[in-house]
């Protein structure tokens, strides 16, 4: 972590989120003040987006479901080598988390090909006892102008 200038972090989880932010994730961030033009993270040859997603989805991070939005955004943007992600999911023990994310994401966008494939390939994983994140947290929100309630669109957070 200390090899990369501009990423002043105290925990591995903060570092992973900063790397995701440097790669364009905007759905969740710690803060943008600490990231600047001199900030740099590992190259994708050192840490692929598939590896980044797997690291974010580790079961010890289940108490931070908002961070899963970063992993979901990378998948929704199709900014991941899906074969590599699926190959590593079971050995790294993130298949249950990815399967649950896919179930929620497919509510928001049933036709998304990557989420469909993740769901198909990992749906035999034991389900979690509780939802990690509600599907509405994986969509874009916009006030409808007629009330103060939010209207949710059926499209992924990132395009």
Backbone as ProteinMPNN parsed JSONL, in Angstrom:
{"seq_chain_A": "XXXXXXXXXXXXXXXXXXXXXXXXXXXXXXXXXXXXXXXXXXXXXXXXXXXXXXXXXXXXXXXXXXXXXXXXXXXXXXXXXXXXXXXXXXXXXXXXXXXXXXXXXXXXXXXXXXXXXXXXXXXXXXXXXXXXXXXXXXXXXXXXXXXXXXXXXXXXXXX", "coords_chain_A": {"N_chain_A": [[0.818, -1.188, 0.0], [1.945, 1.213, 0.721], [3.583, 1.739, -1.38], [2.418, 3.308, -3.271], [2.065, 6.56, -4.218], [0.25, 9.276, -2.713], [-1.876, 7.912, -1.67], [-2.952, 7.892, 1.236], [-3.649, 5.877, 3.673], [-5.21, 4.003, 6.334], [-6.165, 1.458, 6.569], [-6.496, -1.709, 4.867], [-8.937, -1.981, 3.572], [-9.706, 0.7, 3.121], [-7.719, 1.389, 1.319], [-8.304, -0.306, -0.845], [-10.769, 0.75, -1.638], [-9.963, 3.321, -2.383], [-8.348, 2.681, -4.589], [-10.325, 1.641, -6.272], [-11.796, 4.008, -6.64], [-9.876, 5.55, -7.997], [-9.953, 4.181, -10.353], [-12.274, 4.95, -11.459], [-14.694, 4.45, -10.113], [-17.59, 5.788, -8.769], [-19.76, 5.495, -7.174], [-19.431, 5.111, -4.472], [-17.283, 6.459, -2.017], [-14.487, 7.199, 0.103], [-13.554, 9.819, 0.647], [-12.917, 12.604, -1.425], [-10.973, 14.427, -1.095], [-8.444, 13.542, -0.299], [-7.467, 12.273, -2.526], [-5.559, 13.108, -5.294], [-3.96, 14.689, -8.127], [-1.482, 13.515, -8.001], [-1.946, 11.108, -6.914], [-1.768, 7.629, -7.14], [-2.5, 4.321, -8.028], [-2.088, 0.733, -8.026], [-1.09, -0.693, -11.148], [-3.218, -2.183, -13.627], [-2.111, -4.547, -14.4], [-0.829, -5.357, -12.156], [-2.821, -5.46, -10.189], [-5.714, -6.613, -11.035], [-9.047, -5.65, -12.125], [-10.786, -7.713, -11.575], [-9.492, -8.987, -9.438], [-9.561, -6.866, -7.647], [-12.334, -6.584, -7.215], [-12.839, -9.068, -6.016], [-11.33, -8.789, -3.682], [-12.698, -6.672, -2.42], [-15.116, -7.918, -1.967], [-14.707, -9.771, 0.053], [-15.676, -11.827, 2.803], [-15.335, -10.709, 5.339], [-15.888, -8.089, 4.95], [-18.587, -7.764, 4.915], [-19.978, -6.256, 6.743], [-19.894, -3.763, 5.776], [-21.767, -2.903, 3.638], [-22.165, -0.845, 1.801], [-19.756, -0.57, 0.509], [-19.739, -2.644, -1.21], [-21.047, -1.692, -3.342], [-19.11, -0.493, -4.89], [-17.748, -2.673, -6.02], [-19.912, -3.758, -7.41], [-20.408, -1.686, -9.205], [-18.151, -1.754, -10.888], [-18.588, -4.219, -12.129], [-21.108, -3.767, -13.312], [-20.424, -1.792, -15.127], [-19.099, -3.302, -16.888], [-16.396, -3.553, -16.646], [-14.467, -5.561, -16.17], [-12.683, -8.618, -16.222], [-14.556, -11.156, -16.807], [-14.309, -13.96, -16.908], [-11.985, -14.434, -15.417], [-12.815, -13.418, -12.942], [-14.936, -15.196, -12.287], [-13.513, -17.594, -12.237], [-11.882, -17.265, -10.013], [-13.657, -16.821, -7.93], [-14.819, -18.922, -6.263], [-12.509, -20.284, -5.072], [-11.536, -18.096, -3.614], [-13.552, -17.645, -1.923], [-15.771, -15.905, -2.306], [-18.043, -16.36, -3.655], [-20.678, -16.574, -2.664], [-21.285, -13.971, -1.958], [-21.015, -12.617, -4.419], [-23.01, -13.996, -5.814], [-25.307, -13.183, -4.405], [-25.177, -10.398, -4.848], [-25.574, -10.463, -7.611], [-28.205, -11.43, -7.738], [-29.601, -9.253, -6.653], [-28.803, -7.192, -8.4], [-29.895, -8.033, -10.809], [-32.56, -7.537, -10.438], [-32.646, -4.82, -10.728], [-31.632, -4.524, -13.339], [-32.609, -6.691, -15.453], [-31.642, -7.699, -17.891], [-28.858, -7.561, -17.995], [-25.895, -8.768, -19.174], [-23.442, -9.652, -17.887], [-24.132, -9.813, -15.162], [-26.161, -11.697, -15.395], [-24.678, -13.95, -16.184], [-22.974, -14.298, -13.953], [-24.91, -14.86, -12.047], [-26.001, -17.232, -13.115], [-23.744, -18.959, -13.074], [-23.003, -19.0, -10.385], [-25.216, -19.448, -8.852], [-25.747, -21.779, -7.483], [-24.541, -21.566, -5.09], [-24.631, -21.51, -1.536], [-27.271, -19.653, -0.205], [-27.112, -16.4, 1.321], [-28.048, -15.591, 4.674], [-29.282, -13.192, 4.944], [-30.083, -10.344, 2.972], [-27.451, -8.676, 1.351], [-27.347, -6.11, 0.312], [-29.775, -3.808, -0.654], [-31.564, -3.916, -3.724], [-32.181, -1.391, -4.749], [-30.055, 0.183, -4.064], [-28.282, -0.236, -6.024], [-28.917, 1.193, -8.23], [-29.544, 4.142, -10.245], [-30.659, 7.201, -8.829], [-33.306, 9.577, -8.971], [-35.013, 12.515, -8.295], [-38.523, 12.788, -8.673], [-39.795, 15.178, -9.154], [-42.445, 15.696, -8.619], [-42.945, 14.921, -6.105], [-41.378, 14.522, -2.891], [-40.274, 12.098, -2.806], [-38.067, 9.525, -3.978], [-37.551, 8.294, -7.281], [-36.842, 5.251, -8.753], [-34.808, 4.115, -11.309], [-34.666, 1.53, -13.79], [-31.878, 0.721, -14.316], [-28.333, 0.187, -14.302], [-26.09, 1.538, -11.804], [-23.748, 2.592, -12.934], [-22.771, 3.409, -16.192]], "CA_chain_A": [[0.0, 0.0, 0.0], [2.78, 2.402, 0.832], [4.326, 1.944, -2.629], [1.666, 4.15, -4.189], [1.97, 7.919, -3.679], [-1.027, 9.955, -2.682], [-2.908, 7.089, -1.036], [-2.691, 7.853, 2.674], [-4.718, 5.069, 4.245], [-4.89, 3.285, 7.558], [-6.582, 0.064, 6.48], [-6.526, -2.301, 3.534], [-10.238, -1.687, 2.982], [-9.634, 2.068, 2.609], [-6.846, 1.37, 0.144], [-9.053, -0.927, -1.943], [-11.77, 1.704, -2.1], [-9.242, 4.377, -3.097], [-7.97, 2.135, -5.901], [-11.552, 1.606, -7.064], [-12.095, 5.394, -7.005], [-8.924, 5.947, -9.034], [-10.359, 3.493, -11.588], [-13.517, 5.518, -11.958], [-15.878, 4.158, -9.307], [-18.113, 7.002, -8.165], [-20.943, 5.188, -6.37], [-19.061, 5.202, -3.067], [-15.884, 6.852, -1.806], [-14.199, 7.662, 1.472], [-13.593, 11.26, 0.428], [-12.098, 12.899, -2.598], [-9.941, 15.405, -0.751], [-7.123, 12.933, -0.18], [-7.021, 11.844, -3.851], [-5.198, 14.255, -6.109], [-3.317, 14.322, -9.388], [-0.3, 12.687, -7.761], [-2.38, 9.81, -6.403], [-1.716, 6.537, -8.111], [-2.684, 2.986, -7.471], [-1.404, -0.29, -8.807], [-1.52, -0.878, -12.536], [-4.117, -3.338, -13.765], [-1.304, -5.77, -14.514], [-0.479, -5.726, -10.778], [-4.071, -5.748, -9.493], [-6.789, -6.506, -12.027], [-10.345, -5.314, -11.543], [-11.343, -8.954, -11.011], [-8.871, -9.145, -8.118], [-10.077, -5.777, -6.811], [-13.702, -6.965, -6.848], [-12.73, -10.187, -5.069], [-10.845, -8.258, -2.4], [-13.773, -5.892, -1.82], [-16.213, -8.822, -1.611], [-14.356, -10.727, 1.106], [-16.767, -11.914, 3.775], [-15.127, -9.824, 6.49], [-16.378, -6.755, 4.592], [-20.051, -7.78, 4.848], [-20.537, -5.217, 7.606], [-19.807, -2.493, 5.032], [-22.413, -3.209, 2.36], [-22.043, 0.247, 0.839], [-18.542, -0.775, -0.277], [-20.045, -3.606, -2.268], [-21.482, -0.909, -4.498], [-17.927, -0.27, -5.734], [-17.571, -3.909, -6.795], [-21.05, -3.86, -8.323], [-20.249, -0.701, -10.277], [-17.168, -2.266, -11.852], [-19.243, -5.275, -12.911], [-22.164, -3.146, -14.125], [-19.768, -1.068, -16.228], [-18.428, -4.325, -17.705], [-14.981, -3.219, -16.548], [-13.869, -6.685, -15.461], [-12.51, -9.873, -16.948], [-15.538, -12.005, -16.145], [-13.785, -15.322, -16.766], [-11.049, -14.419, -14.286], [-13.611, -13.237, -11.729], [-15.639, -16.439, -11.982], [-12.514, -18.616, -11.934], [-11.339, -17.038, -8.668], [-14.706, -16.576, -6.937], [-14.955, -20.001, -5.277], [-11.312, -20.439, -4.243], [-11.381, -16.939, -2.73], [-14.735, -17.682, -1.058], [-16.657, -14.749, -2.48], [-19.138, -16.757, -4.547], [-21.978, -16.278, -2.057], [-21.493, -12.515, -2.027], [-21.268, -12.291, -5.825], [-24.325, -14.54, -6.173], [-26.331, -12.29, -3.834], [-25.132, -9.147, -5.61], [-26.196, -10.699, -8.921], [-29.663, -11.508, -7.545], [-30.098, -7.891, -6.461], [-28.554, -6.396, -9.607], [-30.816, -8.451, -11.867], [-33.843, -6.864, -10.209], [-32.485, -3.482, -11.31], [-31.48, -4.651, -14.793], [-32.694, -8.122, -15.734], [-30.962, -8.097, -19.115], [-27.41, -7.312, -17.948], [-25.267, -10.049, -19.501], [-22.464, -10.099, -16.898], [-24.853, -10.225, -13.961], [-26.833, -12.954, -15.717], [-23.681, -15.027, -16.177], [-22.574, -14.512, -12.558], [-26.035, -15.532, -11.391], [-26.085, -18.607, -13.641], [-22.594, -19.761, -12.666], [-22.817, -19.059, -8.937], [-26.504, -19.553, -8.154], [-25.785, -22.979, -6.642], [-23.913, -21.229, -3.81], [-25.577, -21.394, -0.427], [-27.681, -18.252, -0.069], [-26.847, -15.727, 2.588], [-29.248, -15.556, 5.509], [-29.884, -11.88, 4.806], [-29.613, -9.619, 1.803], [-26.301, -7.81, 1.596], [-27.622, -4.747, -0.103], [-31.049, -3.764, -1.366], [-31.341, -3.653, -5.142], [-32.28, 0.034, -5.067], [-28.738, 0.793, -3.856], [-27.491, -0.513, -7.215], [-29.509, 1.927, -9.343], [-29.469, 5.601, -10.197], [-31.84, 7.816, -8.228], [-33.614, 10.924, -9.433], [-36.283, 13.004, -7.758], [-39.504, 12.818, -9.755], [-40.278, 16.532, -9.359], [-43.818, 15.816, -8.148], [-42.96, 14.668, -4.671], [-40.015, 14.46, -2.366], [-39.822, 10.716, -2.85], [-37.177, 9.221, -5.106], [-37.992, 7.314, -8.258], [-35.694, 4.433, -9.131], [-34.795, 3.678, -12.702], [-34.171, 0.171, -13.965], [-30.596, 0.717, -15.006], [-27.273, 0.104, -13.304], [-25.506, 2.776, -11.314], [-22.742, 3.114, -13.864], [-22.923, 3.034, -17.605]], "C_chain_A": [[0.86, 1.248, 0.0], [3.593, 2.677, -0.431], [3.666, 2.954, -3.549], [1.464, 5.534, -3.601], [0.553, 8.462, -3.713], [-2.146, 9.151, -2.054], [-2.559, 6.92, 0.435], [-3.856, 7.131, 3.343], [-4.246, 4.37, 5.506], [-5.232, 1.811, 7.464], [-6.549, -0.407, 5.029], [-7.846, -1.979, 2.832], [-10.283, -0.27, 2.403], [-8.809, 2.122, 1.333], [-7.579, 0.781, -1.058], [-10.086, 0.033, -2.506], [-11.118, 2.862, -2.848], [-8.821, 3.904, -4.489], [-9.195, 2.088, -6.806], [-11.931, 3.019, -7.521], [-11.158, 5.893, -8.093], [-9.255, 5.308, -10.383], [-11.749, 3.896, -12.046], [-14.776, 5.203, -11.181], [-16.323, 5.439, -8.609], [-19.31, 6.736, -7.262], [-20.676, 5.297, -4.882], [-17.588, 5.598, -2.982], [-15.71, 7.276, -0.359], [-14.279, 9.177, 1.507], [-12.691, 11.525, -0.764], [-10.948, 13.836, -2.273], [-8.542, 14.783, -0.734], [-6.6, 12.401, -1.515], [-6.731, 13.085, -4.68], [-4.471, 13.769, -7.356], [-2.071, 13.463, -9.191], [-0.668, 11.312, -7.204], [-2.28, 8.768, -7.509], [-1.878, 5.223, -7.369], [-1.917, 1.989, -8.325], [-1.948, -0.339, -10.233], [-2.405, -2.115, -12.589], [-3.356, -4.643, -13.965], [-0.865, -6.256, -13.134], [-1.709, -6.155, -9.982], [-5.205, -5.518, -10.492], [-8.083, -6.089, -11.336], [-11.036, -6.554, -10.984], [-10.782, -9.181, -9.613], [-9.37, -8.073, -7.143], [-11.489, -6.103, -6.322], [-13.679, -8.076, -5.805], [-12.28, -9.686, -3.697], [-11.937, -7.462, -1.681], [-14.878, -6.802, -1.295], [-15.858, -9.858, -0.548], [-15.4, -10.682, 2.212], [-16.56, -11.021, 4.992], [-15.597, -8.402, 6.202], [-17.902, -6.689, 4.53], [-20.688, -6.727, 5.738], [-20.441, -3.836, 6.973], [-20.457, -2.674, 3.659], [-22.306, -2.088, 1.332], [-20.796, 0.075, -0.021], [-18.776, -1.77, -1.401], [-20.552, -2.9, -3.513], [-20.308, -0.644, -5.435], [-17.67, -1.495, -6.61], [-18.681, -4.042, -7.828], [-20.925, -2.87, -9.485], [-19.254, -1.177, -11.323], [-17.782, -3.356, -12.729], [-20.299, -4.673, -13.822], [-21.594, -2.378, -15.309], [-19.093, -2.011, -17.207], [-16.921, -4.071, -17.743], [-14.246, -4.305, -15.759], [-13.724, -7.86, -16.417], [-13.391, -10.897, -16.239], [-15.028, -13.43, -15.941], [-12.833, -15.417, -15.575], [-11.802, -14.292, -12.966], [-14.301, -14.54, -11.33], [-14.676, -17.559, -11.608], [-12.025, -18.503, -10.487], [-12.401, -16.964, -7.572], [-14.782, -17.664, -5.869], [-13.687, -20.204, -4.445], [-11.103, -19.292, -3.251], [-12.579, -16.757, -1.801], [-15.585, -16.416, -1.106], [-17.871, -15.094, -3.338], [-20.511, -16.438, -3.971], [-22.297, -14.785, -2.143], [-21.784, -12.101, -3.468], [-22.629, -12.81, -6.275], [-25.435, -13.644, -5.644], [-26.346, -10.943, -4.55], [-25.812, -9.325, -6.965], [-27.709, -10.781, -8.796], [-30.254, -10.103, -7.414], [-29.94, -7.052, -7.729], [-29.522, -6.765, -10.724], [-32.235, -7.944, -11.639], [-33.795, -5.49, -10.869], [-32.363, -3.537, -12.827], [-31.444, -6.127, -15.182], [-31.899, -8.579, -16.954], [-29.455, -7.929, -19.108], [-26.66, -8.632, -18.094], [-24.252, -10.528, -18.467], [-23.143, -10.559, -15.615], [-25.601, -11.531, -14.199], [-25.858, -14.13, -15.637], [-23.219, -15.328, -14.748], [-23.676, -15.275, -11.828], [-26.125, -16.997, -11.831], [-24.962, -19.481, -13.087], [-22.469, -19.935, -11.156], [-24.114, -19.257, -8.161], [-26.623, -20.809, -7.294], [-25.098, -22.749, -5.292], [-24.984, -21.12, -2.736], [-25.975, -19.936, -0.264], [-27.3, -17.7, 1.292], [-28.147, -15.661, 3.384], [-29.978, -14.224, 5.393], [-29.311, -11.215, 3.57], [-28.447, -8.709, 2.193], [-26.65, -6.35, 1.394], [-28.92, -4.772, -0.895], [-30.805, -3.345, -2.805], [-31.412, -2.178, -5.496], [-30.96, 0.758, -4.855], [-27.823, 0.551, -5.062], [-28.037, 0.212, -8.44], [-29.265, 3.415, -9.192], [-30.761, 6.141, -9.603], [-32.046, 9.202, -8.828], [-34.954, 11.334, -8.837], [-37.267, 13.146, -8.901], [-40.114, 14.193, -9.993], [-41.698, 16.754, -8.846], [-43.931, 15.572, -6.654], [-41.528, 14.634, -4.183], [-39.478, 13.045, -2.331], [-38.956, 10.486, -4.083], [-37.819, 8.18, -6.014], [-36.741, 6.54, -8.696], [-35.851, 3.962, -10.565], [-34.249, 2.264, -12.782], [-32.934, 0.203, -14.848], [-29.497, 0.698, -13.947], [-26.744, 1.474, -12.937], [-24.568, 3.396, -12.332], [-23.013, 2.61, -15.26], [-21.671, 3.372, -18.323]], "O_chain_A": [[0.527, 2.235, -0.657], [4.222, 3.729, -0.545], [4.285, 3.412, -4.509], [0.769, 5.683, -2.595], [-0.232, 8.156, -4.609], [-3.26, 9.655, -1.915], [-1.947, 5.928, 0.83], [-4.92, 7.714, 3.55], [-3.051, 4.171, 5.719], [-4.665, 0.995, 8.19], [-6.572, 0.395, 4.096], [-7.862, -1.731, 1.627], [-10.833, -0.059, 1.321], [-9.162, 2.82, 0.383], [-7.484, 1.311, -2.164], [-10.258, 0.12, -3.722], [-11.663, 3.336, -3.845], [-8.93, 4.655, -5.458], [-9.114, 2.454, -7.979], [-12.342, 3.207, -8.666], [-11.591, 6.584, -9.015], [-8.881, 5.834, -11.431], [-12.332, 3.255, -12.92], [-15.851, 5.661, -11.568], [-15.527, 6.095, -7.937], [-19.827, 7.666, -6.643], [-21.597, 5.549, -4.106], [-16.759, 5.137, -3.767], [-16.667, 7.663, 0.312], [-15.006, 9.745, 2.322], [-11.797, 10.732, -1.062], [-10.046, 14.019, -3.089], [-7.568, 15.432, -1.116], [-5.411, 12.105, -1.631], [-7.551, 13.999, -4.76], [-4.382, 12.566, -7.601], [-1.65, 12.761, -10.11], [0.198, 10.452, -7.043], [-2.661, 9.008, -8.654], [-1.439, 5.063, -6.23], [-1.185, 2.37, -9.238], [-3.122, -0.058, -10.476], [-2.348, -2.978, -11.713], [-3.897, -5.722, -13.725], [-0.563, -7.436, -12.961], [-1.647, -7.1, -9.195], [-5.599, -4.382, -10.756], [-8.198, -6.167, -10.113], [-11.794, -6.455, -10.019], [-11.528, -9.533, -8.698], [-9.574, -8.345, -5.96], [-11.799, -5.916, -5.145], [-14.42, -8.026, -4.823], [-12.803, -10.122, -2.671], [-12.08, -7.569, -0.463], [-15.508, -6.49, -0.284], [-16.664, -10.749, -0.281], [-15.944, -9.621, 2.519], [-17.538, -10.614, 5.619], [-15.694, -7.59, 7.122], [-18.455, -5.664, 4.133], [-21.834, -6.342, 5.507], [-20.862, -2.847, 7.572], [-19.777, -2.606, 2.635], [-22.35, -2.343, 0.129], [-20.775, 0.528, -1.165], [-18.089, -1.738, -2.422], [-20.491, -3.45, -4.612], [-20.492, -0.578, -6.65], [-17.405, -1.364, -7.805], [-18.428, -4.394, -8.98], [-21.295, -3.186, -10.616], [-19.491, -1.018, -12.521], [-17.525, -3.409, -13.931], [-20.375, -5.036, -14.996], [-22.211, -2.32, -16.373], [-18.573, -1.578, -18.235], [-16.259, -4.339, -18.746], [-13.508, -4.019, -14.816], [-14.55, -8.06, -17.307], [-13.015, -11.437, -15.198], [-15.291, -14.038, -14.903], [-12.883, -16.383, -14.814], [-11.476, -14.968, -11.989], [-14.255, -14.939, -10.166], [-14.991, -18.386, -10.752], [-11.786, -19.51, -9.822], [-12.062, -17.039, -6.391], [-14.808, -17.35, -4.679], [-13.777, -20.29, -3.221], [-10.554, -19.499, -2.168], [-12.613, -15.829, -0.993], [-16.055, -15.925, -0.079], [-18.642, -14.208, -3.705], [-21.419, -16.069, -4.716], [-23.442, -14.395, -2.372], [-22.703, -11.319, -3.713], [-23.328, -12.138, -7.034], [-26.403, -13.373, -6.355], [-27.417, -10.404, -4.829], [-26.541, -8.443, -7.418], [-28.427, -10.262, -9.65], [-31.293, -9.806, -8.003], [-30.838, -6.29, -8.09], [-29.926, -5.902, -11.503], [-33.036, -7.929, -12.574], [-34.764, -5.049, -11.487], [-32.924, -2.695, -13.527], [-30.376, -6.737, -15.232], [-31.522, -9.748, -17.033], [-28.822, -8.141, -20.142], [-26.773, -9.513, -17.241], [-24.204, -11.727, -18.191], [-22.768, -11.584, -15.046], [-25.67, -12.379, -13.309], [-26.187, -15.179, -15.084], [-23.088, -16.494, -14.377], [-23.405, -16.218, -11.085], [-26.305, -17.89, -11.002], [-25.204, -20.616, -12.677], [-21.887, -20.917, -10.695], [-24.104, -19.235, -6.93], [-27.52, -20.891, -6.455], [-25.079, -23.644, -4.447], [-26.105, -20.688, -3.003], [-25.107, -19.067, -0.192], [-27.182, -18.431, 2.275], [-29.232, -15.675, 2.803], [-31.165, -14.137, 5.71], [-28.18, -11.495, 3.172], [-28.47, -8.06, 3.239], [-26.298, -5.482, 2.193], [-29.134, -5.664, -1.715], [-29.938, -2.515, -3.076], [-30.768, -1.747, -6.452], [-30.758, 1.84, -5.408], [-26.711, 1.077, -5.112], [-27.666, -0.114, -9.568], [-28.833, 3.885, -8.139], [-31.836, 5.594, -9.848], [-31.088, 9.906, -9.148], [-35.917, 10.568, -8.879], [-36.89, 13.579, -9.99], [-40.879, 14.365, -10.942], [-42.108, 17.899, -8.658], [-44.907, 15.975, -6.022], [-40.585, 14.708, -4.971], [-38.357, 12.811, -1.878], [-39.098, 11.17, -5.096], [-38.543, 7.297, -5.552], [-35.703, 7.14, -8.975], [-36.907, 3.473, -10.965], [-33.459, 1.85, -11.935], [-32.963, -0.243, -15.995], [-29.711, 1.144, -12.82], [-26.928, 2.445, -13.67], [-24.603, 4.606, -12.557], [-23.447, 1.473, -15.445], [-21.569, 3.144, -19.528]]}, "name": "protein", "num_of_chains": 1, "seq": "XXXXXXXXXXXXXXXXXXXXXXXXXXXXXXXXXXXXXXXXXXXXXXXXXXXXXXXXXXXXXXXXXXXXXXXXXXXXXXXXXXXXXXXXXXXXXXXXXXXXXXXXXXXXXXXXXXXXXXXXXXXXXXXXXXXXXXXXXXXXXXXXXXXXXXXXXXXXXXX"}
